[in-house]
Amino acid sequence: MSRTRASRSRSNIGGAATKEEPKYLLTLAFSILLLVILWLDHGQLPDATGVPSSRRPGVSPIPPVPKPHEPVESSIKRKLRKPFSHMVDRHSKLEFKKYTKKYDCVKPVIITDAIQGWGALGWTREMFVEKYASELLAVAVTKGGLHKREVYVMPVKDLDKQMTNGSARSWSMAEDEMFLKMHPELLGDLGNLVYAKDDLFELFPESVRPSNVTLQWGSQFARSNLKVNHYNWTSTDILFYGRKYWKLFPPEQDQYLYSEQETSSLDSYSQHAGGILSGLALQCRLYSSPVDAFMPDYTRYPLFARAQPYIAEQGPGEVLITPPGWYMQAFYPEESLGMSGQILNEKNVDIVLTEIMKIREQVSWNRLPFNLESLPAGEQVSAVLANLHESVYWRANVTRTALLLQFGGKVQYGQPIQLITSSGGGQYSGSVSPASMPQLQQHVQAALESTQACANKQ
């Protein structure tokens, strides 16, 4: 009896298992179907990593085979640039000591409150047009691209029209070293930049001293060239109104900027064994790039894709200070007015003097102290300036007179003008006689034509 019950019990269990098998098989079939769907959808099944092999780095997916008579589309290769990883530091109330330690000749910085209280913050285009309508400004007009520009001298009232007609391929930008100097009332609206104190450029004779009040006025869409500042100095760019976008490249990235240019097409005024010259009274070599960093042509300049700039947006009342050797380019998203200057101090004096002495024919090397590099910074500057060739001061005379004639300055017969000589330390006054005036005007005209040609070729 017990044996019968036991056998019945076993048979009941077996019967239950037999009824459960169809459910198990249904689940298994559904799972297989799901895997097949995944295969068809993704091309490959996930492996033990849980990631399809076609999506793992280092594994190339198998391209689909095109059907017969089906047009095969050519693959579109688009090189995506890496996101910018460097932003220019911004500071307010930056102490001079901290600036000297962290930024001076190290990396660029924007100081947001360095010119508070300056009257120049109230300058407007309307003010310039009203007060200086007939005054002349040097203006570079670009039509058809960054390197298709012509330099003009035009009244401020005409510049007013230029500043309202900018486009992506055509714009105007004034960069004038003389305008502010010729208007003391405008100089009175400028204050002192604390980060430029003890500037050794003050030791330079006025005739060869770079202007630290260069007016910069650009229309919407204006762009500067990608270049290093003259003499590799530390630059200061101050904005009074508007906005600027900046791209700055540290010196070690010049290998991607195509900075070495052919000079065979330039005139003798611009050529030099060491490259293109600046055209300044105290010459230096120019370091510039043909690349437009804001609209780069990667087909023509493929190495530029490897460059990684520092980027910045500069607003009204802000100052950008850039170390020596950095390539920099500005873009004006809107009409903007500002001013540029430079700093020479004990940290960059070796760099600046080296750039000056690279033009060997303008410095008497045999008269320089043998221990020049070991002298204090100010004494180094004075020693080099004391041994400039006479040709430097002659070029300063011609350049200054040319600027005066071109920008409205009157040089009358017999009127004293600053004729600079090395023996006079750059401060000798002479006069222009009626007999010598035509010859001087010829020199001036030749200098103007050479300067114009140099500017057009850059």
Secondary structure, DSSP 8 states (H G I E B T S, - for coil): -HHHHHHHHHHHHHHHHHHHHHHHHHHHHHHHHHHHHHHHHHSS-B-TTSSBGGGSTT---------TT----------------EE-EEESS--HHHHHHHTTTTS-EEESSTTTT-GGGG--HHHHHHH-TT-EEEEEEEESSTT-EEEEEEEHHHHHHHTT---SSEEEEEEESSTTTT-HHHHTT----GGGTT-GGGGS-TTT---S-EEEEE-TT-B--EE--GGG-EEEEEEEES-EEEEEE-GGGGGGTT-----TTS-TTT--TTS-B--SSS--B--EES--TTS--TTT-GGGGG---EEEEE-TT-EEEE-TT-EEEEE-SS-EEEEEEEE--TTTHHHHHHHHHTSGGGB-GGGS-TTGGGS-HHHHHHHHHTTB-HHHHHHHHHHHHHHHHHTT----TT-EEE---TTTTT--EEE--TTTHHHHHHHHHHHHHHHHHHHHH-
